[in-house]
Amino acid sequence: MEGNKIGGQATTEESLLAQGYRKYTGKDIDIYYNKDICAHVGNCVRGNGAVFEVGRKPWILPDNGDAADDARVINTCPTGALKFVRKDQ
């Protein structure tokens, strides 16, 4: 799944927030999470535990990884519960 698109269209902060996603701000990438569609498969936590750690608040820290790796991990989310908007491109 492409973490920077919904229905083939590029994601925007406005559209993600309107759809119930929560924003986690980073320097080069913002990560968005929608708990209502998450199936808790765990690809994110296994993909990069420094960025995605369930027992921590906030549980997503985008700057604990580089933007390219964050995007790679988000693209493995099977439900689309994780999305991103890159700032560095």
N, C-alpha and C positions, 0 to 999 in steps of 0.2 A: 504494500500500500504506500502511496506517495504521501509523506507527512507534510508536504507543503501545498497540497491540493485537496479540494473537496469537489466531487463530481466533475473532475477534469479542469476545474478553475483554480487559479492561484488563491491561496488563503490570504486573508487580511485580518488584522487585529479586530476590526469592527465585526466582521462576519463570524469569527470564532467566538468572541464574547457574546454576541447575540444568540449563538447556538448553545450557550451554557458552558463553554470552556473557561478554565481559570488560567490566568497568565503568570508565568514564572520568568522574570526578566533576567537577561544576560547581556554581556557587552556586545557580542557578535550575533547572538541568536536568542530569540524569545521562544520558550516552549509553552505549549498550551495543553491542558489536560481536562478531559470531560469524564468525571467519575460515573456518570449515568450510562455510558456505553462501554466502559472498561470491563473486560472479561477476566482480568487478573491472571493472564497467561504468564506474565513475568519476564517477557523478552527484554523489557527496559532494564529491570534490575540486574538480570544476568548479562545484559549487553554492556552496562557501565554502572557499577554500584557506587561509584564516586558521584555521579550525577543523579541517579535514581536510587534513593534509599527509603524504603517504606517507613522505618521506625524513626525517622528524623523529621523535624519541622523547620523549614519547609522540606518536603520530601524530594523536591526537584531543585537542584542547583546547577543551572546551565553552565556557569563558568568553571565548574569542576572538571570539565572536559573541553576539547576544542569544538568549534561549531560544526566542522565536517563530521566528526565522530558522533556528536549529538544527533545530527540529521540521519546518519547511518542507522543508529539504534532506533530512532523514532520510526524510520521506514520499515522496521520489522514488526511494528505493532499491528496485529491482525484485525483489530476492530476500528482503528481510526481514532481511538480515545486520546492519542497523542498527536499533536500537530506542531509545526514550527513555522516561524517567519525569520528568515536570515536578514541581518542588518548589514552584513559585510559584503554583499554582492550587488 
